[in-house]
């Protein structure tokens, strides 16, 4: 089907390219006829009579057709029709501008072409006003719905008001109406933390969780708060429900292991079956590298401690219903390797070399690990809220 459509379009383009302006006008392709006639007449000292006549004919019929259609649409008394009417007026305006540079136009026989221009400015002024009024009234109706709680109607109202700007930059009180619609169309979201774990949280823990930069969360139609604001109705509440707050014991593990590696250690002669040293083509003794195994014994101390914070991330609508819930958990880990070795240093693996020379460290207090976990949890909550598709 697509190939057939493309073929027909190419065929139509070919027919237009090959047809004369008069043929196009007779087929009813008035604007194609005008374009082709203007192209053939522009810059020519002698204007062919057939091209001038084709331009007259196409111009008259095109404008007559569009004006007749505009009048028909007016009689229907449908406000929406003014958009189509204005489109017709713009079409007439473009058409008249195309031939203006050719005027006055005389053909090769000295005959002056007659073009009856439509006084389009007054007609366009009327259509612009009617269209602006249409969008304005649509916006007012939508704002009434928004005032009754439909914030999505407020967003549509802004779209209607912005359509007016194509015709008037500052129509009536459309700017102040847009501001009102912006406020009515905003979705307000409160982020809160609930400790349901039974654990005593360290000072600053909840404050760290709520250090969320709402500026990075806010968008065109969403406004986030981490503290309730007076006179603000929240459409959604994002609740971080902490249900598991735990710190592991301080763990110390010691182990001993050996790294081995094969290294070159001199050379060996190559002997034949008779026990004689083999010679190469130049008469030199044939040698091969000799290898030996070297070893290093590593004594390692591994220290670890972790804080785990988890729970549920719930989203509630303004009726208190849970519209989304998912588990959420982070872990802040302290790890340290302290190692020393005995033997040949060359035998050490890359991992062993990284740890050699490190000393055992003091374990961080529980509060420090929990605050690190809070920072991680804060960033995770922020990412999940930013990428959420429930809140609209």
Residue, then its C-alpha position, 0 to 999 in steps of 0.5 A: x500500500x505504501x509503495x502504491x501511494x509513493x508511486x501515485x505521488x511521484x506520478x502526480x508530481x511528474x504530471x504537474x511538472x510536465x503540464x502547462x500553467x493553463x492545463x493545470x488551471x483547467x484541471x482545478x490545480x489553481x495554486x500549482x498553475x499560479x506557481x508555475x506561471x509566476x516562475x515562467x513570467x518572472x524576469x522575462x521581458x516578453x511575457x507570453x500571453x498564454x502564461x499571463x492568461x493562465x495566471x489570471x484564470x487560476x488566480x481568479x478561480x482560486x480566490x473565488x473558490x476560497x471566498x465562497x467556501x469562507x462564506x459557506x462556513x460563516x453561514x453555519x454559525x459554528x465558532x470553530x469554523x473561524x479557524x478554517x476561515x482564517x486558514x482560507x484567508x491566509x491562503x488568499x494572502x499568500x497567493x496575492x503576495x506571489x503575484x504582487x512583484x509582477x504587477x502591473x503585468x502586460x503580455x507580449x501583445x501589450x494587454x494588461x492583465x486584470x487581477x481583482x485583489x481581495x481586501x484581506x486585511x479587514x477579513x483577517x482582522x475579523x477572523x483573528x478576533x473570532x478565533x482569539x475569542x473562541x480560545x479565550x472562552x474555551x479557557x474560561x470554561x476549562x478554568x471553571x472545571x479547574x476551580x472545582x478540582x480538575x487540575x488537568x482542565x487547568x493544563x488544557x486551559x493554558x494550551x488554549x490561552x497559548x494558542x491565542x498568542x499566535x494571533x495576539x501577544x497580549x489578549x485581554x487578561x490571558x497572561x493573568x489567566x495563564x498564571x492562575x491556570x498554572x497554580x490550579x494545574x500544579x500537582x503538589x507532592x509531600x515527601x515524608x519519612x516514617x520510622x516503623x523499625x522500632x530502632x532509635x535513629x541517630x541524631x540527624x538521620x531523618x534530616x539527612x534523608x530529607x535533604x532532597x533538593x526539590x529543585x531537581x525534582x520539580x517539573x512543569x506540573x509537579x511541585x515537591x515539598x519535604x515539609x508541609x506548607x500552609x494552605x497547600x493541598x497535597x495530591x500525593x504523599x511519598x512515604x519512606x517507611x523505615x522498617x529495618x535499621x540494623x548494624x552488623x557486629x564488627x568482624x575481623x577475619x584472619x587468613x594466610x595464603x600463598x601466591x606462586x609464580x613461575x619465573x625464568x632462572x637461567x637456561x638449560x641445554x637441549x640434548x639429542x638422544x645420544x646425550x650430546x648438546x644440540x647445535x643450531x644451523x650456525x653451530x651454536x649450542x641450543x639453549x632453552x630458558x629454565x624456570x622455577x617456582x617462587x612463593x610468597x606467604x601472605x598474612x591478611x586481616x580483613x575488617x568489615x562492618x555494615x549498616x542496612x536500612x530498608x523498608x517500603x516506598x509508598x505513594x498515597x493519593x489525596x484520598x489516602x489510598x496506596x497507589x504504588x508500593x515497592x521495597x527499598x534498601x541500601x547498605x553502607x559498608x566499611x571494609x579494610x584489608x591489612x596484609x604483610x608477606x614473607x617470601x619472594x615479593x615477585x610472587x605477589x598477585x596484583x590484589x595482594x600488592x594492593x593490600x600489602x602495607x595497609x594497617x588495621x583501622x578503627x571501626x567506624x561508630x554505628x552512627x557514622x555508618x547509619x548516616x552514610x546509609x541515609x545519604x545513599x537512601x536519600x539518593x535512591x529515593x530521589x531517583x525513584x521519585x524522579x522516574x516515577x510515572x504514577x504521579x501526574 
